[in-house]
Amino acid sequence: MNGNQITLIGQVGDHLQASTMRNGDRRVALRVFTRYPARDEQGKKTWHSQWHDVIAWREQALFAERNLVKGSRVLVQGCVEYRTFMDHKEHKRYITRIRAFNFQNLDR
């Protein structure tokens, strides 16, 4: 069992970005937002949104391309990936994203 597992239920918040790598693998990047209730200082219920960068490869990328559009309610199962890199000004940058292993379109 892999200890790095995540399940999100949210909505696709932007258009999918699909591409084909040099080796022929399909890749899709998408943004998913989740919402949760909270209370403000006056005790009034408000909703907070959290955005997640999701990446899918090969068969899951093809599934996403065929079945998901902006606004789709989706269940995403995958793992969290962390990356660091140096930008053009030599500043260290961090990326956190979800690598999707499974999608379910909850609208269908």
Secondary structure, DSSP 8 states (H G I E B T S, - for coil): --S--EEEEEEE-S--EEEE-TTS-EEEEEEEEEEEEEE-TT--EEEEEEEEEEEEEHHHHHHHHHH--TT-EEEEEEEEEEEEEE-TTS-EEEEEEEEEEEEEETT-
